[in-house]
């Protein structure tokens, strides 16, 4: 299902949905703090329990003002645009009292309802993008809903088919963006090889190339591809996936006009002399590429889902229940601020490409 193209009115800040994630984690706090910090450039509309968020905001800073809206009112009358002196909240009520740091399956379905409201809002043209705070998969599964993560849920609900997880952040020392996309996501390591197929890698490369062009404004993206095995298979002595699957997928992508190269040994690829001029690295599995990126950018990284008919970004960390249990003021909202900034930049590029 495609989203309605947003029409910005002159002088009106772009609206972005921010789902607050697991209420017992740090998501509510970092969502409020980041939305307030960025309020002059973007209208971050929080999706969550309005009473709970009002109480949390008052404890963070009494100067923070929230204005609550019902989902039905927005459906009937559209999203009102308040000034930068307040944050809008679309009320998605919780089912149980929140104890910071303590999970409660009774709130699992309410967390999912915030995602549904965000998707509905983009499709209706209320929002230009969605930013998600971290949630706890186990709470939703314990609530009786099979759930494997934000990425898969957004893909299913929007009918996107295959999507690609990409994390991005500034490279230490240079400030240039380091982007790492994944050919496979949340799989046991023993299943990765079988999951890598010629057609699957072709779709992944197509998605990365298309979204870097249209949502990031990169005219000709350069994609470096990791091998799967040590030393990229070492000519077949350490595995044939590079010979049988990865190299043919790269060659086919090049024939389609995509600037892809590799496969390269992952243990040496993540060096400045190789990354210079590259727009994205495609890793074959989760822990091949993300430890490097998180080491280099943690706290300032952004999780981005490519291939969706909407823009979705998120933070580079989890719910941090241990920090939430210690009380407000322990969490760093830097990654959430970066996620909001990235969503806004992608929305601007998408609008430019539609002109």
VEXLUMLO-132520 format. One record per residue (C-alpha): x, y, z. Coordinates in steps of 0.05 Angstrom, whole numbers, plus 5000, padded with zeros to 4 digits. Layout:
N
- x,y,z
- X,Y,Z $
...
REM end
This chain:
355
- x,y,z
- 5000,5000,5000 $
- 5030,5066,4980 $
- 5032,5129,5020 $
- 4997,5194,5002 $
- 5048,5245,4978 $
- 5053,5298,5032 $
- 5041,5370,5012 $
- 5080,5419,5056 $
- 5049,5486,5067 $
- 5098,5545,5067 $
- 5121,5561,5137 $
- 5094,5497,5167 $
- 5144,5448,5197 $
- 5144,5379,5167 $
- 5108,5327,5210 $
- 5142,5262,5230 $
- 5110,5207,5272 $
- 5152,5184,5332 $
- 5130,5118,5364 $
- 5152,5115,5437 $
- 5170,5040,5437 $
- 5170,4998,5500 $
- 5139,5042,5554 $
- 5181,5009,5609 $
- 5245,5025,5573 $
- 5281,5090,5555 $
- 5238,5101,5492 $
- 5188,5150,5522 $
- 5243,5193,5553 $
- 5288,5196,5491 $
- 5227,5209,5447 $
- 5205,5268,5488 $
- 5274,5297,5496 $
- 5292,5291,5422 $
- 5225,5317,5398 $
- 5232,5378,5444 $
- 5304,5390,5422 $
- 5285,5388,5348 $
- 5218,5423,5354 $
- 5238,5486,5315 $
- 5256,5446,5252 $
- 5206,5389,5253 $
- 5138,5374,5282 $
- 5150,5308,5318 $
- 5083,5277,5336 $
- 5090,5227,5392 $
- 5048,5164,5388 $
- 5035,5134,5456 $
- 4994,5139,5519 $
- 4980,5214,5528 $
- 4972,5213,5604 $
- 5036,5172,5614 $
- 5075,5217,5567 $
- 5049,5281,5601 $
- 5072,5254,5669 $
- 5140,5235,5640 $
- 5150,5302,5606 $
- 5133,5340,5670 $
- 5187,5301,5707 $
- 5238,5313,5652 $
- 5226,5388,5647 $
- 5164,5427,5669 $
- 5174,5474,5609 $
- 5157,5418,5560 $
- 5085,5425,5536 $
- 5045,5369,5505 $
- 4978,5373,5468 $
- 4938,5309,5465 $
- 4897,5288,5404 $
- 4853,5227,5395 $
- 4866,5182,5336 $
- 4793,5189,5316 $
- 4797,5265,5316 $
- 4857,5263,5270 $
- 4823,5214,5224 $
- 4763,5260,5220 $
- 4797,5328,5217 $
- 4869,5316,5198 $
- 4931,5333,5238 $
- 4930,5403,5269 $
- 4996,5441,5264 $
- 5013,5473,5330 $
- 5072,5520,5339 $
- 5140,5500,5363 $
- 5121,5515,5436 $
- 5090,5446,5445 $
- 5093,5373,5423 $
- 5032,5338,5394 $
- 5013,5270,5421 $
- 4965,5222,5388 $
- 4937,5183,5446 $
- 4946,5107,5441 $
- 4926,5084,5511 $
- 4964,5031,5549 $
- 4929,4972,5582 $
- 4970,4969,5646 $
- 5008,5014,5693 $
- 5081,5024,5673 $
- 5137,5007,5722 $
- 5203,5031,5692 $
- 5249,4973,5677 $
- 5195,4920,5686 $
- 5163,4889,5624 $
- 5088,4876,5623 $
- 5057,4834,5568 $
- 4991,4870,5579 $
- 5021,4930,5542 $
- 5046,4890,5483 $
- 4987,4902,5438 $
- 4987,4977,5454 $
- 5059,4981,5430 $
- 5038,4949,5364 $
- 4980,4998,5360 $
- 5029,5057,5358 $
- 5062,5025,5297 $
- 4995,5015,5263 $
- 4976,5088,5276 $
- 5043,5112,5248 $
- 5034,5071,5184 $
- 4963,5096,5177 $
- 4986,5167,5186 $
- 5038,5163,5131 $
- 4989,5130,5084 $
- 4937,5184,5099 $
- 4988,5240,5088 $
- 4991,5264,5160 $
- 5065,5247,5166 $
- 5124,5248,5120 $
- 5163,5195,5157 $
- 5164,5150,5218 $
- 5217,5146,5272 $
- 5212,5088,5321 $
- 5239,5083,5391 $
- 5263,5014,5412 $
- 5212,4961,5433 $
- 5217,4894,5467 $
- 5200,4836,5420 $
- 5188,4788,5477 $
- 5133,4830,5507 $
- 5094,4830,5442 $
- 5103,4755,5432 $
- 5082,4743,5504 $
- 5019,4783,5489 $
- 5001,4729,5438 $
- 5024,4765,5374 $
- 5079,4734,5332 $
- 5130,4789,5323 $
- 5202,4787,5298 $
- 5218,4861,5295 $
- 5202,4931,5268 $
- 5233,4916,5200 $
- 5191,4855,5185 $
- 5128,4886,5214 $
- 5132,4948,5171 $
- 5146,4905,5109 $
- 5085,4862,5122 $
- 5038,4919,5139 $
- 5057,4960,5078 $
- 5061,4901,5030 $
- 5133,4918,5014 $
- 5157,4847,5003 $
- 5232,4846,5012 $
- 5264,4902,5052 $
- 5335,4916,5073 $
- 5362,4936,5141 $
- 5415,4990,5139 $
- 5451,5026,5196 $
- 5486,5092,5185 $
- 5528,5140,5225 $
- 5587,5188,5221 $
- 5656,5158,5213 $
- 5703,5177,5268 $
- 5754,5228,5245 $
- 5724,5243,5177 $
- 5651,5258,5191 $
- 5632,5221,5127 $
- 5573,5175,5131 $
- 5587,5101,5143 $
- 5528,5060,5118 $
- 5524,4985,5127 $
- 5466,4945,5097 $
- 5451,4872,5110 $
- 5437,4817,5061 $
- 5406,4776,5117 $
- 5381,4801,5184 $
- 5358,4762,5245 $
- 5379,4691,5227 $
- 5419,4638,5264 $
- 5489,4637,5234 $
- 5481,4566,5209 $
- 5423,4589,5164 $
- 5458,4647,5131 $
- 5492,4609,5074 $
- 5427,4577,5051 $
- 5391,4644,5055 $
- 5440,4676,5006 $
- 5413,4667,4935 $
- 5427,4700,4869 $
- 5357,4728,4863 $
- 5356,4751,4936 $
- 5422,4788,4930 $
- 5398,4819,4865 $
- 5337,4848,4900 $
- 5379,4873,4958 $
- 5427,4910,4912 $
- 5368,4939,4872 $
- 5335,4964,4936 $
- 5399,4995,4963 $
- 5415,5030,4897 $
- 5344,5056,4889 $
- 5336,5084,4959 $
- 5405,5115,4961 $
- 5386,5151,4898 $
- 5315,5173,4915 $
- 5317,5180,4991 $
- 5389,5201,5001 $
- 5400,5242,4938 $
- 5462,5203,4916 $
- 5464,5206,4840 $
- 5506,5142,4830 $
- 5515,5102,4894 $
- 5578,5061,4901 $
- 5565,4996,4939 $
- 5621,4952,4966 $
- 5601,4879,4979 $
- 5631,4834,5032 $
- 5645,4761,5021 $
- 5614,4710,5067 $
- 5674,4668,5084 $
- 5742,4687,5113 $
- 5786,4719,5060 $
- 5724,4721,5015 $
- 5730,4646,5006 $
- 5803,4647,4984 $
- 5788,4622,4914 $
- 5741,4568,4938 $
- 5786,4537,4990 $
- 5746,4568,5047 $
- 5677,4563,5016 $
- 5644,4571,4948 $
- 5589,4621,4964 $
- 5631,4678,4934 $
- 5642,4639,4870 $
- 5572,4610,4862 $
- 5528,4666,4888 $
- 5559,4732,4910 $
- 5604,4746,4850 $
- 5550,4729,4798 $
- 5500,4774,4836 $
- 5550,4832,4834 $
- 5563,4821,4759 $
- 5489,4820,4745 $
- 5479,4884,4784 $
- 5535,4917,4746 $
- 5500,4897,4681 $
- 5438,4933,4706 $
- 5478,4996,4716 $
- 5491,4990,4791 $
- 5560,5010,4816 $
- 5573,4949,4860 $
- 5641,4918,4872 $
- 5669,4858,4909 $
- 5665,4810,4943 $
- 5718,4836,4991 $
- 5744,4803,5055 $
- 5704,4834,5112 $
- 5763,4835,5160 $
- 5801,4885,5117 $
- 5745,4923,5080 $
- 5727,4968,5139 $
- 5787,5013,5132 $
- 5787,5086,5111 $
- 5829,5074,5049 $
- 5777,5024,5023 $
- 5715,5060,5048 $
- 5735,5127,5017 $
- 5685,5143,4963 $
- 5638,5086,4981 $
- 5566,5101,4996 $
- 5547,5035,5028 $
- 5577,4968,5049 $
- 5534,4907,5040 $
- 5549,4855,5094 $
- 5524,4784,5087 $
- 5499,4776,5158 $
- 5481,4816,5221 $
- 5545,4808,5262 $
- 5592,4815,5202 $
- 5579,4889,5191 $
- 5542,4918,5251 $
- 5595,4909,5305 $
- 5642,4952,5263 $
- 5590,5006,5251 $
- 5566,5007,5323 $
- 5637,5012,5349 $
- 5650,5071,5304 $
- 5584,5108,5312 $
- 5546,5082,5373 $
- 5501,5133,5404 $
- 5499,5171,5338 $
- 5478,5116,5291 $
- 5411,5108,5256 $
- 5374,5045,5236 $
- 5340,5054,5168 $
- 5292,5006,5132 $
- 5303,5009,5057 $
- 5252,4984,5007 $
- 5190,5009,5043 $
- 5138,5054,5010 $
- 5151,5101,5068 $
- 5210,5129,5107 $
- 5226,5094,5172 $
- 5286,5107,5216 $
- 5303,5085,5287 $
- 5357,5087,5340 $
- 5418,5042,5341 $
- 5405,5013,5411 $
- 5354,4974,5450 $
- 5304,4989,5506 $
- 5357,4995,5561 $
- 5311,4970,5615 $
- 5368,4975,5666 $
- 5376,5049,5654 $
- 5300,5061,5655 $
- 5296,5026,5723 $
- 5346,5077,5751 $
- 5299,5135,5735 $
- 5297,5192,5685 $
- 5361,5228,5664 $
- 5404,5167,5652 $
- 5390,5157,5578 $
- 5425,5192,5520 $
- 5377,5215,5466 $
- 5432,5228,5414 $
- 5414,5169,5370 $
- 5340,5189,5371 $
- 5358,5260,5350 $
- 5400,5232,5294 $
- 5342,5186,5273 $
- 5296,5247,5269 $
- 5347,5287,5229 $
- 5358,5229,5181 $
- 5283,5220,5171 $
- 5275,5294,5156 $
- 5333,5293,5106 $
- 5305,5232,5071 $
- 5236,5265,5068 $
- 5267,5327,5037 $
- 5304,5286,4985 $
- 5240,5247,4969 $
- 5201,5311,4958 $
- 5256,5339,4914 $
- 5255,5277,4871 $
- 5179,5284,4861 $
- 5184,5355,4836 $
REM end
